[in-house]
């Protein structure tokens, strides 16, 4: 992992992002819904920013039912 402070999770749809928001909230993982940064592409206009140290925990939580397009360092 890079020295980035945050990671962003990209999704294929707004519905997937909303479901991810619900799952992360349930798990107590801090996050913020933000527009997809210009240098990243996504079929969906929003992404979820998480602290970098929460990457694996978030990835595990979302594996329970959300398809993610990718996770990138900010």
N, CA, C and O atoms as a Maestro MAE file, in Angstrom:
{
 s_m_m2io_version
 :::
 2.0.0
}

f_m_ct {
 s_m_title
 :::
 protein
 m_atom[296] {
  # First column is atom index #
  i_m_mmod_type
  r_m_x_coord
  r_m_y_coord
  r_m_z_coord
  i_m_residue_number
  s_m_chain_name
  s_m_pdb_residue_name
  s_m_pdb_atom_name
  i_m_atomic_number
  :::
  1 25 0.849 -1.175 0.000 1 A "UNK " " N  " 7
  2 3 0.000 0.000 0.000 1 A "UNK " " CA " 6
  3 2 0.889 1.231 0.000 1 A "UNK " " C  " 6
  4 15 1.972 1.222 0.585 1 A "UNK " " O  " 8
  5 25 0.437 2.276 -0.648 2 A "UNK " " N  " 7
  6 3 1.185 3.526 -0.694 2 A "UNK " " CA " 6
  7 2 1.018 4.269 0.618 2 A "UNK " " C  " 6
  8 15 0.302 3.809 1.508 2 A "UNK " " O  " 8
  9 25 1.677 5.417 0.744 3 A "UNK " " N  " 7
  10 3 1.582 6.224 1.946 3 A "UNK " " CA " 6
  11 2 0.373 7.129 1.954 3 A "UNK " " C  " 6
  12 15 0.326 8.079 2.736 3 A "UNK " " O  " 8
  13 25 -0.603 6.865 1.109 4 A "UNK " " N  " 7
  14 3 -1.796 7.701 1.014 4 A "UNK " " CA " 6
  15 2 -2.602 7.640 2.312 4 A "UNK " " C  " 6
  16 15 -2.665 6.607 2.979 4 A "UNK " " O  " 8
  17 25 -3.208 8.760 2.644 5 A "UNK " " N  " 7
  18 3 -4.038 8.840 3.846 5 A "UNK " " CA " 6
  19 2 -5.421 8.225 3.626 5 A "UNK " " C  " 6
  20 15 -6.024 7.673 4.546 5 A "UNK " " O  " 8
  21 25 -5.909 8.332 2.388 6 A "UNK " " N  " 7
  22 3 -7.248 7.837 2.068 6 A "UNK " " CA " 6
  23 2 -7.217 6.896 0.877 6 A "UNK " " C  " 6
  24 15 -6.287 6.912 0.071 6 A "UNK " " O  " 8
  25 25 -8.254 6.080 0.785 7 A "UNK " " N  " 7
  26 3 -8.512 5.214 -0.355 7 A "UNK " " CA " 6
  27 2 -9.920 5.547 -0.840 7 A "UNK " " C  " 6
  28 15 -10.776 5.933 -0.044 7 A "UNK " " O  " 8
  29 25 -10.160 5.401 -2.128 8 A "UNK " " N  " 7
  30 3 -11.514 5.570 -2.648 8 A "UNK " " CA " 6
  31 2 -11.969 4.255 -3.270 8 A "UNK " " C  " 6
  32 15 -11.205 3.554 -3.933 8 A "UNK " " O  " 8
  33 25 -13.227 3.952 -3.035 9 A "UNK " " N  " 7
  34 3 -13.831 2.738 -3.570 9 A "UNK " " CA " 6
  35 2 -14.776 3.160 -4.685 9 A "UNK " " C  " 6
  36 15 -15.677 3.971 -4.474 9 A "UNK " " O  " 8
  37 25 -14.561 2.600 -5.881 10 A "UNK " " N  " 7
  38 3 -15.385 2.915 -7.049 10 A "UNK " " CA " 6
  39 2 -16.414 1.811 -7.280 10 A "UNK " " C  " 6
  40 15 -16.176 0.641 -6.980 10 A "UNK " " O  " 8
  41 25 -17.553 2.211 -7.816 11 A "UNK " " N  " 7
  42 3 -18.667 1.294 -8.039 11 A "UNK " " CA " 6
  43 2 -19.183 1.414 -9.465 11 A "UNK " " C  " 6
  44 15 -18.924 2.403 -10.151 11 A "UNK " " O  " 8
  45 25 -19.919 0.390 -9.904 12 A "UNK " " N  " 7
  46 3 -20.519 0.384 -11.237 12 A "UNK " " CA " 6
  47 2 -21.813 1.181 -11.297 12 A "UNK " " C  " 6
  48 15 -22.246 1.594 -12.373 12 A "UNK " " O  " 8
  49 25 -22.433 1.398 -10.131 13 A "UNK " " N  " 7
  50 3 -23.725 2.089 -10.119 13 A "UNK " " CA " 6
  51 2 -23.927 2.840 -8.809 13 A "UNK " " C  " 6
  52 15 -23.263 2.570 -7.807 13 A "UNK " " O  " 8
  53 25 -24.852 3.782 -8.841 14 A "UNK " " N  " 7
  54 3 -25.206 4.521 -7.626 14 A "UNK " " CA " 6
  55 2 -25.839 3.564 -6.619 14 A "UNK " " C  " 6
  56 15 -25.606 3.691 -5.417 14 A "UNK " " O  " 8
  57 25 -26.634 2.611 -7.095 15 A "UNK " " N  " 7
  58 3 -27.249 1.639 -6.187 15 A "UNK " " CA " 6
  59 2 -26.198 0.852 -5.411 15 A "UNK " " C  " 6
  60 15 -26.365 0.607 -4.216 15 A "UNK " " O  " 8
  61 25 -25.123 0.458 -6.076 16 A "UNK " " N  " 7
  62 3 -24.043 -0.261 -5.396 16 A "UNK " " CA " 6
  63 2 -23.384 0.634 -4.352 16 A "UNK " " C  " 6
  64 15 -23.057 0.172 -3.259 16 A "UNK " " O  " 8
  65 25 -23.187 1.907 -4.679 17 A "UNK " " N  " 7
  66 3 -22.589 2.849 -3.727 17 A "UNK " " CA " 6
  67 2 -23.489 3.029 -2.507 17 A "UNK " " C  " 6
  68 15 -22.996 3.108 -1.382 17 A "UNK " " O  " 8
  69 25 -24.801 3.095 -2.720 18 A "UNK " " N  " 7
  70 3 -25.741 3.247 -1.606 18 A "UNK " " CA " 6
  71 2 -25.756 2.010 -0.713 18 A "UNK " " C  " 6
  72 15 -25.826 2.126 0.511 18 A "UNK " " O  " 8
  73 25 -25.692 0.840 -1.314 19 A "UNK " " N  " 7
  74 3 -25.632 -0.392 -0.528 19 A "UNK " " CA " 6
  75 2 -24.326 -0.448 0.267 19 A "UNK " " C  " 6
  76 15 -24.319 -0.846 1.432 19 A "UNK " " O  " 8
  77 25 -23.228 -0.051 -0.367 20 A "UNK " " N  " 7
  78 3 -21.934 -0.025 0.324 20 A "UNK " " CA " 6
  79 2 -21.982 0.919 1.516 20 A "UNK " " C  " 6
  80 15 -21.464 0.606 2.588 20 A "UNK " " O  " 8
  81 25 -22.602 2.070 1.324 21 A "UNK " " N  " 7
  82 3 -22.747 3.037 2.413 21 A "UNK " " CA " 6
  83 2 -23.462 2.389 3.602 21 A "UNK " " C  " 6
  84 15 -23.041 2.543 4.749 21 A "UNK " " O  " 8
  85 25 -24.522 1.678 3.322 22 A "UNK " " N  " 7
  86 3 -25.297 1.003 4.376 22 A "UNK " " CA " 6
  87 2 -24.445 -0.043 5.103 22 A "UNK " " C  " 6
  88 15 -24.467 -0.111 6.332 22 A "UNK " " O  " 8
  89 25 -23.700 -0.852 4.356 23 A "UNK " " N  " 7
  90 3 -22.869 -1.894 4.957 23 A "UNK " " CA " 6
  91 2 -21.727 -1.308 5.785 23 A "UNK " " C  " 6
  92 15 -21.446 -1.790 6.882 23 A "UNK " " O  " 8
  93 25 -21.071 -0.272 5.267 24 A "UNK " " N  " 7
  94 3 -19.968 0.344 6.005 24 A "UNK " " CA " 6
  95 2 -20.469 0.984 7.296 24 A "UNK " " C  " 6
  96 15 -19.816 0.902 8.336 24 A "UNK " " O  " 8
  97 25 -21.625 1.616 7.215 25 A "UNK " " N  " 7
  98 3 -22.218 2.235 8.409 25 A "UNK " " CA " 6
  99 2 -22.512 1.162 9.457 25 A "UNK " " C  " 6
  100 15 -22.234 1.350 10.641 25 A "UNK " " O  " 8
  101 25 -23.071 0.049 9.019 26 A "UNK " " N  " 7
  102 3 -23.398 -1.055 9.931 26 A "UNK " " CA " 6
  103 2 -22.140 -1.594 10.621 26 A "UNK " " C  " 6
  104 15 -22.186 -1.962 11.795 26 A "UNK " " O  " 8
  105 25 -21.022 -1.641 9.895 27 A "UNK " " N  " 7
  106 3 -19.765 -2.159 10.437 27 A "UNK " " CA " 6
  107 2 -18.992 -1.120 11.250 27 A "UNK " " C  " 6
  108 15 -17.982 -1.448 11.874 27 A "UNK " " O  " 8
  109 25 -19.460 0.130 11.244 28 A "UNK " " N  " 7
  110 3 -18.775 1.181 11.995 28 A "UNK " " CA " 6
  111 2 -17.492 1.670 11.340 28 A "UNK " " C  " 6
  112 15 -16.605 2.193 12.015 28 A "UNK " " O  " 8
  113 25 -17.393 1.501 10.030 29 A "UNK " " N  " 7
  114 3 -16.210 1.949 9.287 29 A "UNK " " CA " 6
  115 2 -16.438 3.394 8.855 29 A "UNK " " C  " 6
  116 15 -17.438 3.690 8.201 29 A "UNK " " O  " 8
  117 25 -15.523 4.300 9.211 30 A "UNK " " N  " 7
  118 3 -15.704 5.698 8.813 30 A "UNK " " CA " 6
  119 2 -15.569 5.859 7.295 30 A "UNK " " C  " 6
  120 15 -14.707 5.236 6.675 30 A "UNK " " O  " 8
  121 25 -16.421 6.693 6.706 31 A "UNK " " N  " 7
  122 3 -16.391 6.900 5.257 31 A "UNK " " CA " 6
  123 2 -17.031 8.238 4.927 31 A "UNK " " C  " 6
  124 15 -17.678 8.870 5.762 31 A "UNK " " O  " 8
  125 25 -16.828 8.647 3.683 32 A "UNK " " N  " 7
  126 3 -17.486 9.840 3.158 32 A "UNK " " CA " 6
  127 2 -17.796 9.579 1.690 32 A "UNK " " C  " 6
  128 15 -16.936 9.114 0.943 32 A "UNK " " O  " 8
  129 25 -19.020 9.878 1.279 33 A "UNK " " N  " 7
  130 3 -19.404 9.756 -0.131 33 A "UNK " " CA " 6
  131 2 -18.946 11.031 -0.832 33 A "UNK " " C  " 6
  132 15 -19.288 12.136 -0.410 33 A "UNK " " O  " 8
  133 25 -18.168 10.871 -1.908 34 A "UNK " " N  " 7
  134 3 -17.616 12.016 -2.640 34 A "UNK " " CA " 6
  135 2 -17.761 11.778 -4.147 34 A "UNK " " C  " 6
  136 15 -17.980 10.646 -4.578 34 A "UNK " " O  " 8
  137 25 -17.639 12.848 -4.951 35 A "UNK " " N  " 7
  138 3 -17.604 12.655 -6.410 35 A "UNK " " CA " 6
  139 2 -16.337 11.882 -6.796 35 A "UNK " " C  " 6
  140 15 -15.308 11.999 -6.130 35 A "UNK " " O  " 8
  141 25 -16.417 11.108 -7.854 36 A "UNK " " N  " 7
  142 3 -15.244 10.372 -8.327 36 A "UNK " " CA " 6
  143 2 -14.185 11.376 -8.775 36 A "UNK " " C  " 6
  144 15 -14.485 12.259 -9.578 36 A "UNK " " O  " 8
  145 25 -12.943 11.262 -8.271 37 A "UNK " " N  " 7
  146 3 -11.876 12.170 -8.709 37 A "UNK " " CA " 6
  147 2 -11.679 12.097 -10.225 37 A "UNK " " C  " 6
  148 15 -11.834 11.035 -10.829 37 A "UNK " " O  " 8
  149 25 -11.340 13.221 -10.821 38 A "UNK " " N  " 7
  150 3 -11.221 13.313 -12.288 38 A "UNK " " CA " 6
  151 2 -10.227 12.326 -12.880 38 A "UNK " " C  " 6
  152 15 -10.434 11.823 -13.984 38 A "UNK " " O  " 8
  153 25 -9.141 12.042 -12.150 39 A "UNK " " N  " 7
  154 3 -8.108 11.160 -12.706 39 A "UNK " " CA " 6
  155 2 -8.494 9.674 -12.652 39 A "UNK " " C  " 6
  156 15 -7.765 8.817 -13.151 39 A "UNK " " O  " 8
  157 25 -9.641 9.384 -12.043 40 A "UNK " " N  " 7
  158 3 -10.141 8.008 -12.004 40 A "UNK " " CA " 6
  159 2 -11.410 7.929 -12.836 40 A "UNK " " C  " 6
  160 15 -12.175 8.892 -12.907 40 A "UNK " " O  " 8
  161 25 -11.629 6.805 -13.452 41 A "UNK " " N  " 7
  162 3 -12.863 6.669 -14.226 41 A "UNK " " CA " 6
  163 2 -13.805 5.719 -13.506 41 A "UNK " " C  " 6
  164 15 -13.376 4.825 -12.777 41 A "UNK " " O  " 8
  165 25 -15.082 5.928 -13.723 42 A "UNK " " N  " 7
  166 3 -16.090 5.077 -13.107 42 A "UNK " " CA " 6
  167 2 -17.392 5.227 -13.877 42 A "UNK " " C  " 6
  168 15 -17.667 6.284 -14.444 42 A "UNK " " O  " 8
  169 25 -18.178 4.185 -13.895 43 A "UNK " " N  " 7
  170 3 -19.500 4.266 -14.515 43 A "UNK " " CA " 6
  171 2 -20.470 5.027 -13.623 43 A "UNK " " C  " 6
  172 15 -21.529 5.467 -14.072 43 A "UNK " " O  " 8
  173 25 -20.108 5.172 -12.387 44 A "UNK " " N  " 7
  174 3 -20.939 5.837 -11.388 44 A "UNK " " CA " 6
  175 2 -20.256 7.155 -11.021 44 A "UNK " " C  " 6
  176 15 -19.027 7.209 -10.975 44 A "UNK " " O  " 8
  177 25 -21.006 8.198 -10.763 45 A "UNK " " N  " 7
  178 3 -20.424 9.509 -10.474 45 A "UNK " " CA " 6
  179 2 -19.976 9.719 -9.044 45 A "UNK " " C  " 6
  180 15 -19.361 10.738 -8.730 45 A "UNK " " O  " 8
  181 25 -20.278 8.756 -8.161 46 A "UNK " " N  " 7
  182 3 -19.875 8.900 -6.765 46 A "UNK " " CA " 6
  183 2 -18.999 7.729 -6.347 46 A "UNK " " C  " 6
  184 15 -19.056 6.644 -6.925 46 A "UNK " " O  " 8
  185 25 -18.193 7.977 -5.334 47 A "UNK " " N  " 7
  186 3 -17.362 6.932 -4.757 47 A "UNK " " CA " 6
  187 2 -17.363 7.121 -3.247 47 A "UNK " " C  " 6
  188 15 -17.910 8.098 -2.736 47 A "UNK " " O  " 8
  189 25 -16.761 6.203 -2.554 48 A "UNK " " N  " 7
  190 3 -16.677 6.284 -1.099 48 A "UNK " " CA " 6
  191 2 -15.217 6.390 -0.704 48 A "UNK " " C  " 6
  192 15 -14.382 5.579 -1.104 48 A "UNK " " O  " 8
  193 25 -14.929 7.424 0.101 49 A "UNK " " N  " 7
  194 3 -13.569 7.628 0.610 49 A "UNK " " CA " 6
  195 2 -13.497 7.037 2.013 49 A "UNK " " C  " 6
  196 15 -14.358 7.287 2.857 49 A "UNK " " O  " 8
  197 25 -12.451 6.247 2.241 50 A "UNK " " N  " 7
  198 3 -12.225 5.650 3.553 50 A "UNK " " CA " 6
  199 2 -10.788 5.926 3.980 50 A "UNK " " C  " 6
  200 15 -9.929 6.166 3.132 50 A "UNK " " O  " 8
  201 25 -10.514 5.896 5.287 51 A "UNK " " N  " 7
  202 3 -9.124 5.992 5.728 51 A "UNK " " CA " 6
  203 2 -8.352 4.782 5.187 51 A "UNK " " C  " 6
  204 15 -8.880 3.671 5.143 51 A "UNK " " O  " 8
  205 25 -7.123 5.005 4.784 52 A "UNK " " N  " 7
  206 3 -6.322 3.937 4.181 52 A "UNK " " CA " 6
  207 2 -6.199 2.719 5.094 52 A "UNK " " C  " 6
  208 15 -6.190 1.585 4.615 52 A "UNK " " O  " 8
  209 25 -6.106 2.943 6.392 53 A "UNK " " N  " 7
  210 3 -5.937 1.808 7.314 53 A "UNK " " CA " 6
  211 2 -7.196 0.942 7.428 53 A "UNK " " C  " 6
  212 15 -7.145 -0.138 8.017 53 A "UNK " " O  " 8
  213 25 -8.316 1.397 6.879 54 A "UNK " " N  " 7
  214 3 -9.569 0.628 6.914 54 A "UNK " " CA " 6
  215 2 -9.810 -0.163 5.626 54 A "UNK " " C  " 6
  216 15 -10.859 -0.789 5.474 54 A "UNK " " O  " 8
  217 25 -8.853 -0.140 4.704 55 A "UNK " " N  " 7
  218 3 -9.036 -0.762 3.386 55 A "UNK " " CA " 6
  219 2 -9.467 -2.233 3.461 55 A "UNK " " C  " 6
  220 15 -10.483 -2.609 2.878 55 A "UNK " " O  " 8
  221 25 -8.717 -3.045 4.159 56 A "UNK " " N  " 7
  222 3 -9.017 -4.480 4.194 56 A "UNK " " CA " 6
  223 2 -10.330 -4.763 4.913 56 A "UNK " " C  " 6
  224 15 -11.093 -5.636 4.498 56 A "UNK " " O  " 8
  225 25 -10.590 -4.042 5.969 57 A "UNK " " N  " 7
  226 3 -11.847 -4.222 6.704 57 A "UNK " " CA " 6
  227 2 -13.045 -3.855 5.819 57 A "UNK " " C  " 6
  228 15 -14.048 -4.569 5.793 57 A "UNK " " O  " 8
  229 25 -12.929 -2.739 5.098 58 A "UNK " " N  " 7
  230 3 -14.005 -2.315 4.200 58 A "UNK " " CA " 6
  231 2 -14.182 -3.317 3.057 58 A "UNK " " C  " 6
  232 15 -15.305 -3.674 2.700 58 A "UNK " " O  " 8
  233 25 -13.073 -3.758 2.497 59 A "UNK " " N  " 7
  234 3 -13.119 -4.723 1.397 59 A "UNK " " CA " 6
  235 2 -13.840 -6.004 1.840 59 A "UNK " " C  " 6
  236 15 -14.666 -6.546 1.107 59 A "UNK " " O  " 8
  237 25 -13.519 -6.468 3.029 60 A "UNK " " N  " 7
  238 3 -14.159 -7.670 3.574 60 A "UNK " " CA " 6
  239 2 -15.661 -7.436 3.785 60 A "UNK " " C  " 6
  240 15 -16.475 -8.297 3.451 60 A "UNK " " O  " 8
  241 25 -16.020 -6.294 4.329 61 A "UNK " " N  " 7
  242 3 -17.432 -5.975 4.580 61 A "UNK " " CA " 6
  243 2 -18.228 -5.903 3.284 61 A "UNK " " C  " 6
  244 15 -19.359 -6.385 3.218 61 A "UNK " " O  " 8
  245 25 -17.639 -5.301 2.254 62 A "UNK " " N  " 7
  246 3 -18.350 -5.136 0.987 62 A "UNK " " CA " 6
  247 2 -18.418 -6.428 0.187 62 A "UNK " " C  " 6
  248 15 -19.273 -6.572 -0.687 62 A "UNK " " O  " 8
  249 25 -17.528 -7.363 0.477 63 A "UNK " " N  " 7
  250 3 -17.549 -8.655 -0.211 63 A "UNK " " CA " 6
  251 2 -18.830 -9.422 0.096 63 A "UNK " " C  " 6
  252 15 -19.148 -10.404 -0.575 63 A "UNK " " O  " 8
  253 25 -19.557 -8.977 1.101 64 A "UNK " " N  " 7
  254 3 -20.802 -9.634 1.503 64 A "UNK " " CA " 6
  255 2 -21.965 -9.325 0.563 64 A "UNK " " C  " 6
  256 15 -23.078 -9.795 0.799 64 A "UNK " " O  " 8
  257 25 -21.737 -8.544 -0.499 65 A "UNK " " N  " 7
  258 3 -22.857 -8.303 -1.395 65 A "UNK " " CA " 6
  259 2 -22.767 -7.096 -2.300 65 A "UNK " " C  " 6
  260 15 -23.754 -6.753 -2.953 65 A "UNK " " O  " 8
  261 25 -21.611 -6.430 -2.365 66 A "UNK " " N  " 7
  262 3 -21.472 -5.260 -3.231 66 A "UNK " " CA " 6
  263 2 -20.324 -5.497 -4.207 66 A "UNK " " C  " 6
  264 15 -19.210 -5.831 -3.803 66 A "UNK " " O  " 8
  265 25 -20.610 -5.322 -5.495 67 A "UNK " " N  " 7
  266 3 -19.540 -5.419 -6.491 67 A "UNK " " CA " 6
  267 2 -18.822 -4.078 -6.561 67 A "UNK " " C  " 6
  268 15 -19.438 -3.050 -6.842 67 A "UNK " " O  " 8
  269 25 -17.515 -4.096 -6.305 68 A "UNK " " N  " 7
  270 3 -16.739 -2.859 -6.406 68 A "UNK " " CA " 6
  271 2 -15.944 -2.871 -7.699 68 A "UNK " " C  " 6
  272 15 -15.482 -3.916 -8.157 68 A "UNK " " O  " 8
  273 25 -15.794 -1.693 -8.275 69 A "UNK " " N  " 7
  274 3 -15.041 -1.558 -9.517 69 A "UNK " " CA " 6
  275 2 -13.544 -1.488 -9.234 69 A "UNK " " C  " 6
  276 15 -12.732 -1.909 -10.058 69 A "UNK " " O  " 8
  277 25 -13.184 -0.960 -8.074 70 A "UNK " " N  " 7
  278 3 -11.783 -0.875 -7.701 70 A "UNK " " CA " 6
  279 2 -11.596 -0.032 -6.454 70 A "UNK " " C  " 6
  280 15 -12.488 0.711 -6.044 70 A "UNK " " O  " 8
  281 25 -10.409 -0.163 -5.856 71 A "UNK " " N  " 7
  282 3 -10.031 0.650 -4.705 71 A "UNK " " CA " 6
  283 2 -8.712 1.315 -5.059 71 A "UNK " " C  " 6
  284 15 -7.760 0.647 -5.464 71 A "UNK " " O  " 8
  285 25 -8.659 2.639 -4.905 72 A "UNK " " N  " 7
  286 3 -7.485 3.410 -5.313 72 A "UNK " " CA " 6
  287 2 -7.028 4.347 -4.203 72 A "UNK " " C  " 6
  288 15 -7.839 4.873 -3.440 72 A "UNK " " O  " 8
  289 25 -5.719 4.545 -4.127 73 A "UNK " " N  " 7
  290 3 -5.155 5.487 -3.154 73 A "UNK " " CA " 6
  291 2 -5.397 6.911 -3.620 73 A "UNK " " C  " 6
  292 15 -5.371 7.196 -4.818 73 A "UNK " " O  " 8
  293 25 -5.632 7.798 -2.675 74 A "UNK " " N  " 7
  294 3 -5.760 9.232 -2.971 74 A "UNK " " CA " 6
  295 2 -4.533 9.952 -2.490 74 A "UNK " " C  " 6
  296 15 -4.433 11.170 -2.640 74 A "UNK " " O  " 8
  :::
 }
 m_bond[295] {
  # First column is bond index #
  i_m_from
  i_m_to
  i_m_order
  :::
  1 1 2 1
  2 2 3 1
  3 3 4 2
  4 3 5 1
  5 5 6 1
  6 6 7 1
  7 7 8 2
  8 7 9 1
  9 9 10 1
  10 10 11 1
  11 11 12 2
  12 11 13 1
  13 13 14 1
  14 14 15 1
  15 15 16 2
  16 15 17 1
  17 17 18 1
  18 18 19 1
  19 19 20 2
  20 19 21 1
  21 21 22 1
  22 22 23 1
  23 23 24 2
  24 23 25 1
  25 25 26 1
  26 26 27 1
  27 27 28 2
  28 27 29 1
  29 29 30 1
  30 30 31 1
  31 31 32 2
  32 31 33 1
  33 33 34 1
  34 34 35 1
  35 35 36 2
  36 35 37 1
  37 37 38 1
  38 38 39 1
  39 39 40 2
  40 39 41 1
  41 41 42 1
  42 42 43 1
  43 43 44 2
  44 43 45 1
  45 45 46 1
  46 46 47 1
  47 47 48 2
  48 47 49 1
  49 49 50 1
  50 50 51 1
  51 51 52 2
  52 51 53 1
  53 53 54 1
  54 54 55 1
  55 55 56 2
  56 55 57 1
  57 57 58 1
  58 58 59 1
  59 59 60 2
  60 59 61 1
  61 61 62 1
  62 62 63 1
  63 63 64 2
  64 63 65 1
  65 65 66 1
  66 66 67 1
  67 67 68 2
  68 67 69 1
  69 69 70 1
  70 70 71 1
  71 71 72 2
  72 71 73 1
  73 73 74 1
  74 74 75 1
  75 75 76 2
  76 75 77 1
  77 77 78 1
  78 78 79 1
  79 79 80 2
  80 79 81 1
  81 81 82 1
  82 82 83 1
  83 83 84 2
  84 83 85 1
  85 85 86 1
  86 86 87 1
  87 87 88 2
  88 87 89 1
  89 89 90 1
  90 90 91 1
  91 91 92 2
  92 91 93 1
  93 93 94 1
  94 94 95 1
  95 95 96 2
  96 95 97 1
  97 97 98 1
  98 98 99 1
  99 99 100 2
  100 99 101 1
  101 101 102 1
  102 102 103 1
  103 103 104 2
  104 103 105 1
  105 105 106 1
  106 106 107 1
  107 107 108 2
  108 107 109 1
  109 109 110 1
  110 110 111 1
  111 111 112 2
  112 111 113 1
  113 113 114 1
  114 114 115 1
  115 115 116 2
  116 115 117 1
  117 117 118 1
  118 118 119 1
  119 119 120 2
  120 119 121 1
  121 121 122 1
  122 122 123 1
  123 123 124 2
  124 123 125 1
  125 125 126 1
  126 126 127 1
  127 127 128 2
  128 127 129 1
  129 129 130 1
  130 130 131 1
  131 131 132 2
  132 131 133 1
  133 133 134 1
  134 134 135 1
  135 135 136 2
  136 135 137 1
  137 137 138 1
  138 138 139 1
  139 139 140 2
  140 139 141 1
  141 141 142 1
  142 142 143 1
  143 143 144 2
  144 143 145 1
  145 145 146 1
  146 146 147 1
  147 147 148 2
  148 147 149 1
  149 149 150 1
  150 150 151 1
  151 151 152 2
  152 151 153 1
  153 153 154 1
  154 154 155 1
  155 155 156 2
  156 155 157 1
  157 157 158 1
  158 158 159 1
  159 159 160 2
  160 159 161 1
  161 161 162 1
  162 162 163 1
  163 163 164 2
  164 163 165 1
  165 165 166 1
  166 166 167 1
  167 167 168 2
  168 167 169 1
  169 169 170 1
  170 170 171 1
  171 171 172 2
  172 171 173 1
  173 173 174 1
  174 174 175 1
  175 175 176 2
  176 175 177 1
  177 177 178 1
  178 178 179 1
  179 179 180 2
  180 179 181 1
  181 181 182 1
  182 182 183 1
  183 183 184 2
  184 183 185 1
  185 185 186 1
  186 186 187 1
  187 187 188 2
  188 187 189 1
  189 189 190 1
  190 190 191 1
  191 191 192 2
  192 191 193 1
  193 193 194 1
  194 194 195 1
  195 195 196 2
  196 195 197 1
  197 197 198 1
  198 198 199 1
  199 199 200 2
  200 199 201 1
  201 201 202 1
  202 202 203 1
  203 203 204 2
  204 203 205 1
  205 205 206 1
  206 206 207 1
  207 207 208 2
  208 207 209 1
  209 209 210 1
  210 210 211 1
  211 211 212 2
  212 211 213 1
  213 213 214 1
  214 214 215 1
  215 215 216 2
  216 215 217 1
  217 217 218 1
  218 218 219 1
  219 219 220 2
  220 219 221 1
  221 221 222 1
  222 222 223 1
  223 223 224 2
  224 223 225 1
  225 225 226 1
  226 226 227 1
  227 227 228 2
  228 227 229 1
  229 229 230 1
  230 230 231 1
  231 231 232 2
  232 231 233 1
  233 233 234 1
  234 234 235 1
  235 235 236 2
  236 235 237 1
  237 237 238 1
  238 238 239 1
  239 239 240 2
  240 239 241 1
  241 241 242 1
  242 242 243 1
  243 243 244 2
  244 243 245 1
  245 245 246 1
  246 246 247 1
  247 247 248 2
  248 247 249 1
  249 249 250 1
  250 250 251 1
  251 251 252 2
  252 251 253 1
  253 253 254 1
  254 254 255 1
  255 255 256 2
  256 255 257 1
  257 257 258 1
  258 258 259 1
  259 259 260 2
  260 259 261 1
  261 261 262 1
  262 262 263 1
  263 263 264 2
  264 263 265 1
  265 265 266 1
  266 266 267 1
  267 267 268 2
  268 267 269 1
  269 269 270 1
  270 270 271 1
  271 271 272 2
  272 271 273 1
  273 273 274 1
  274 274 275 1
  275 275 276 2
  276 275 277 1
  277 277 278 1
  278 278 279 1
  279 279 280 2
  280 279 281 1
  281 281 282 1
  282 282 283 1
  283 283 284 2
  284 283 285 1
  285 285 286 1
  286 286 287 1
  287 287 288 2
  288 287 289 1
  289 289 290 1
  290 290 291 1
  291 291 292 2
  292 291 293 1
  293 293 294 1
  294 294 295 1
  295 295 296 2
  :::
 }
}
